[in-house]
């Protein structure tokens, strides 16, 4: 009798074509339905019959190394990324509340923050992620991580993730990562980022 898979492919909170024209249904179908699905399957394979089988993704990320870390972290990273997107006509296009105040105090304006995130995304060499994170004192930072690396391993709280692996944009934008990042801002739902920041405050 085969083991029951612990982790399953997330259900997207939108249809594959609802992020068009900024992110195509073809990209979503490959990015979510092939790449993320592959990371989920590989993670389940690697934890089967090990102590990791009883851990959450976060626990695995903080304890594992090598292939297991890479696959589990990519599952977490992608779920985090896909969850912050929404159809352009349903997005909250600017942060509000506590997060807006923190951004204005620490970066000057939302536009300046977006410029810095865009610059970091364009300049990151190779595959990886760009993150807006908070520490436990609500200080915001922009960090980049190569490959599957995740801010949780640095004791930071991720708020926003930009996937700059080529599989996230190459179908739609080929080698123009800059155009992909420009499009990304149209489908980023700041409502989700606000909630993530608020959750840090509520947990303290």
N, C-alpha and C positions, 0 to 999 in steps of 0.2 A: 504493500500500500504506500503510495507516494506521499511525501510530506505536503501539508497544506502551505501554500506561499504566505509568508507573514505580511509582506508589503504588496500593495496592488497599485496599478496605474491610476493616478488621480483622474477624476472627472473634471474636465475644464468647466469653469463657470460661464462659458459662452460657446457659441457654435464656432467651428473652425473658420468659417468665412466672415465672422462678425468683426474681425479686426482689419478687414480690407478697407481701403486700399493700402494701408500702412504695413500690414503683415498679411501675406496671402494665406489662403486656406491650404495651399500646397506646402508652404513652410510649416504651418501649424501641424499638418498631418505627419510630416516627417519629423519635426522637432519633438512633438509630443508623442505621436503614435509609433515612432521608430526609435529615436534616440533615448527619450525618457523611458519608454517601455523596455529598452535594452538594459538600461542601468538598473531598473527595478528587477528584472529577471536575473541579472548577474548578482545583484545584492542578495536576493533570496537563495541563489545557488551557493554563494559563499558562506552564508550564515547557517545553512542547513546542518543540523547535528552539532553545532558549536554553542558555547555560552552566549554568543551574540544573538542567537535566535530569540532570546527573551528580552532583548534591549530595544529601546526606541531608536529611531534614526539619530537623534541628538546624542544619545549615549554611545552609539556605534562610532559616530564621527569623532567624539572626544577620546575614544579608546583605541580605535583600529588604526592600522597602517597599511600601506601598500594598496593592493587591488581592492580590498574591502573598503578601505577609506575612500578611495577614488570613486567607486561606484555608489556607495551610500551617500557621500557628500554631493555627488551629482544628482541623485534623487532629491535630496533636500533642497539644493540650490535651484533646481528646475521647478519644483513645486512652489517654492517661494516666488520665483520669477513669474510663472504663469498666473499665480493668484493675484498679482498686482496689476494685471492688464484688464482692460474692458473695452467694449466698443466705444469709439470716439464720441458718439452722441450720448453715451451714458456715463462718461468719465467726469469726475471732479477734477478740473484741470489746474487747480492751484491748491497748495496746502492751506490748512486753516488752524485756528486755535493754538495750542501749545507748540506744535511743530512750526507753524509759521513764525511765531515769536522767536523761537530758537534759531531758525534759519536767518531771520533778519538781524538778530543780534550777532551771530557768528559768521555769516557770509555777506551781510549787507542787504541782500535781496534774493528772491527766488531765482531771478534771471541769472544772477552771478553764480549761484549754486549750480544751476543747470549748465552754465558755461564751463564750470570746473569739472563737473561730471562728464560732460561731452568731451572735453580735452583729455581727461584721463582715459576715456573709452577709446578714443582715436589713437592715443599714444601707447597704449598697452601692447607690448610686443607679444606676438603669438596668441595662444588661446587662453581664456580666463574670464574673470568677472570683475566688475567695478561695483563698489558698494558705498552707499551712504549708511553709516553706522553711528551708534551712540554708545558712550561708556555709561557706567552706572551713576555718573553725575550729570547726565544729559548733555554732555559735550558731543557735538557732531563732528564726524570726520569722514573724509573720502579716502577709501583705501582700495587698492587693486590686489587681486590674488591670482596666481597662475593656475591653470588647469582646473582642478576640482577644489582647491583650497577654500576654506570657509572662515568667516570672522568669528564663529563660535569658538574656534580653537584658540583665539586670542583674548577670550573673555569679553568680547564686544557683542552688542545687540544689533543685528542687521535690520535695516529699515527699508532699503530699496536696493534692488539688484539689477544690473545691466549685463546681459549675457553677450560676451564678445567672441565666443567661439564662432567659427565660420558657419557651422550648421544652423546658427540662429538667424542668419541673414543672407547667405550666399545665393540662394534661389532667387530672392527678390532684388538684391542689390549688388550681386557679384562681389567685386573687390572693394566696393565703396562703403566701407564701414561708417564713414561720416554721414552718408545719406541714410543708412539704417538707424543710426542714433537719432538723427533729426526726426525720422518717422516715429521712433519709439515714444517720444514725448507726447504724441497725439493719442496714444492708447494707454498711457500710464494713468492709473486711477489714484490720485493723491488721497482719496478717501481711505484707501487701504493703508497708505503710508502714515496718515494721521493716526489711524487706529493702532498701528504697530508702536508708534511713539507714545501714545496715551497708555498703552498696556505696560510699558516700562515704568511710567509714573505710578500706575495703580499697583504694581508689584513691589514697590518700595515702601 
